[in-house]
Each structure stands twice: as C-alpha cells, then as structure tokens.
Amino acid sequence: MLIFKLILIVSILLLSLLIAMYSTLFERKIAGFFQDRFGPDRAGPGGIFQPLADGLKLFFKEEFMPAKADKFLYILGPSLTMLVALLTSAIIPWGPGITFKGTHYYFQVADINIGVLYSFAVVSVGVYGIMIGGWASNNKFSLLGAIRASSQMISYELTMGLSIIAIVMMTGSLSLKDIVTAQHGFNWNIWYQPLGFLIFLTCAYAECNRSPFDLPECETELIGGYHTEYSSMKLGFYLFAEYINMFISSAMISTLYFGGYNFPFMDSPALSVNAVGIIGTFVLFLKIGFFGFLYMWIRWTLPRFRYDQLMNLGWKKLIPVAVINMILTGLGIMIFK
Amino acid sequence: MIPLTNRSKTVSNKKMTFAERLYLPGIVSGMFITLKHFFRKKTTIKYPEKKREFAEIYRGRHVLKRDDEGRERCTACGLCALACPAEAITMVAEERKPGEEHLYREEKYAKIYEIDMLRCIFCGLCEEACPKEAIFLTKETVISGFHRDVFIYGKDRLVESADPDKRIDITKRLTPEVIEFKKDKKQRHNRK
C-alpha cells in the first residue's frame, strides 16, 4: 500500500507539473484562437515543444535580485507559492481506483476526514507566497500587488467557504471521498446547487488571481504586480504555480459539483470494476480539461474588474447570496429528508 | 452647448436593470461572441511558407530600364532628382563618347546614379517625372542591412540586366494615363 501511495504521489506531482507546463501552451493557443490568430506553432509540430523552449529560456535568464530585497523572503515567496499549489492535490480523489490481486487501490493520496477544511487551510497559506514575494521585492508596484492579492483572496475565501458549507450540509461529511461517492452516477451536486456552483466558480477565479480578478498582477497598472522584480526560474515558479492552481481548482470544482470521477451508466453490468476505474479517471480529467478551458475562455472574454467593483461584488453581493443559498439548502434538507 | 459635430451622443446615467447588475447574461453573451471567433477562419498568414501577394502596381525598389537594344534609357536630365521630395537621388552626368552608342541611348548618360533607400519614401514621383521612361518602381522590396551604406543603391544594383530574359517587367506599372501619354507624337522617341 505504501508503495502504491508513493507511486501515486510521484505520478500526481509529475502530472500536475506536466499539465501546468502544457497549460501555458494551451493558454497561448486558445488566446490566439479567440483573437483570430493561430498562437505559437513554430517549435515542433503545432508548437508542441513551446513549453520546453519557454522553460529553457527561463532557466538561462539572469537571476536578478534587487539590492535592497530581503534575500530570505525573496526566495521564500515563489517557493511557498509552488509548494502550496502542489499540496492540495493530495486530497483529491482522482478515480474510483482499480482492483489488483484482490486489493482495491483507491486513487487518492490521503483521505482525511477534514478534506475540505484542509484544502481551505492550504489555499489560505497560498496568499502568503504572494504577500511575501511582493513585500520582499522592495518595490512599490510589487507591494501594491501583494496588498491587493491578500485582501482579494481573504475576502473571496469567506464566500467560497459559505458556498461549500451547502455541499457539506448535503453530504454530511468534510471528506472529499464521501462527497464524491455521494454523487454516484449522474446524481451530481450541480443539480442541487447551481447557485452555489456559480458562487464557488467566481471565488475560485478570484482565488487563482485569474482574469477578470487578476488585479494583483495586472500589467497595465502594476507592471506584473507582485512578480515585477522576479526573473528567471523564480518568476517561472510564480507563473507555474498559477497554472497548477488552475489545474487543482478545476479538479476541485469537478469533484465538488460535477461528480468528480462519476459518470452516467457507471453501474451498468458491462463494465468491470477496473474498467470503471480507468474510465472514471479519464472522465475526471475530461471535466478538469473543460474547466481549464473555461478559465481561459473567461480570461480572453472579460475585462478586468475595477478594485472597488471587486470588493463590492465580494462583500455586498456574493456573501449575502451565499448565505441565502446556505439557508435555502438547509430548508431543502429539512423538507426533503 | 453647440455640438461641433453631429456625432455627439447624450450620455445617460440611468440605473442598470437587474439583469445588467447581475452581469451574468452579459458575461454569457460575451463568451458566445468569443466562441464564435474561436471557430472563425484565422487571419494569420504563416509567413516564411506563405507570402502575402503584393499588388501588381506595388511601389518597391527602383529599376533603371534599358531599351529594346539593351541601351540605358537614362539621360541624366535630373528631373527625377528634382521631383524627389525626399532628395534621395543623386547623379553625375557624363557625355557619351563615340563608340559607346550601344551602351547609352542618348548623348548624355548618368555616370553615377545613386538612390538612398533610407531616404526614399517610394512615392513614385521620380517615375512620373522621367521623360525617358527610364526609372520605374518594382514589386521587389529593399532588403534590410546592418549598415547605412548598403542602402545606397548605385547603378550596379539599379540598372536592369541587358540579358533580354532577365528584364524586369514594368508593364503593370503603365497605367492608362501613361499609355495615353505615350501615344503623344512628341514622345515617339520613347516607343521602343
């Protein structure tokens, strides 16, 4: 079992790195397609080797550190961001698992009974990476970006929590495994929680600092925000972490609202346990792919919010709506169960 | 206030409707607009493999024409240099020696004829000014270089080859006006 977990951890780590790498290519490709262009298509067939070229370029760039920067914090910033981005993947159930020589292997690194809380804790630590990075750079733009990031992430985390509470109320468990198994087949949470889903989605975008909430790093005002002073692989870590965050949050959205690895007709007798296991994982990645695409789709459609609009939306609109959603869910549970 | 143009719009500060304040319908319709572009034909031209066609009457780098017998048409009258708004053309005239009739069409020719391609604005006025139909603009572009001197084109690069197969076709540049002008009896000497 230990060996299996090790294999799982390593493969998830490599997979998320690989996916993050190729997300950069897809992002640029998709951006191009949305703007009637082709996007990068020179490195290898169809631009397949573009991420390698980009990574190589970042490695060979000068490692610049501002003279007055706090050296320790300056390095800690991107490392922390990267670490936190990878941590959440531990609790996501990646598939219904396969049975091999009589033992059933469930594709989840750690089924902790406070899974949702754990993910929240980790995401909250994520803000420190940005804050520390922006502070250590000793640059006004970086600091402004960091301040924006911290206040934005803290405000939206609250709403995110409120929208998830509805799910927890329905399932009666904080474990992600329980939440997924409760959505067996086509009994997905989205059918009961459409409003909660919308709130969660909005908050996820704000948490990932993605457009239309990418105020911490907006190029036009802050010249990159918290990563203005970063170069070489440290900048690479920040950018990479953003894509890993996108990947993980897509996985979380799929798990919480779209049934994770569950798919219709998974109970049909034609499918063996192992077949369901493999198809389930595949289906989960299909869902993740769709949400990844949605991230990019929205980025290349919507303009950035103004800062006061962002705060108004978070505090004055989403939180009341989330609370109402919670109350409605409670009423529904009381009446129907 | 008197409007300066008839394009001014009155701005209203009306309150947004509920649907507008919700943003969602707007976001969804916006997403469908971008999705439409996603599947649209791309406007990119993949450059090194595919080159954009130039117009037939494109005004690129110049050529100094020869006549049908391979003699240089230019007589170094200086009208092109005079017409040039960018003052890109310089020339030194020389008298034709006996025995050089097969090289130069008129009794006078340009010993040095230089165009500074960095000054040239490719307006085509030199072509228009030329009474001998000696200078024309072509479809070719001026290739880039690392030093300024490479952009000063002398006769070695401007005069077309005497080889009949390597002549540069400028018939496309002959607009109806030019053809009409050529019918003038006074221009008969230019026919060939």
Chai-1 contact restraints between the chains, C-beta under 6 A:
chainA,res_idxA,chainB,res_idxB,connection_type,confidence,min_distance_angstrom,max_distance_angstrom,comment,restraint_id
A,F33,B,F38,contact,1.0,0.0,6.0,A-B,restraint_1
A,F34,B,T34,contact,1.0,0.0,6.0,A-B,restraint_2
A,F34,B,H37,contact,1.0,0.0,6.0,A-B,restraint_3
A,F34,B,F38,contact,1.0,0.0,6.0,A-B,restraint_4
A,D36,B,H37,contact,1.0,0.0,6.0,A-B,restraint_5
A,D36,B,R40,contact,1.0,0.0,6.0,A-B,restraint_6
A,D36,B,K42,contact,1.0,0.0,6.0,A-B,restraint_7
A,D36,B,T43,contact,1.0,0.0,6.0,A-B,restraint_8
A,R37,B,T44,contact,1.0,0.0,6.0,A-B,restraint_9
A,F38,B,K42,contact,1.0,0.0,6.0,A-B,restraint_10
A,F38,B,T44,contact,1.0,0.0,6.0,A-B,restraint_11
A,T301,B,G30,contact,1.0,0.0,6.0,A-B,restraint_12
A,T301,B,M31,contact,1.0,0.0,6.0,A-B,restraint_13
A,T301,B,T34,contact,1.0,0.0,6.0,A-B,restraint_14
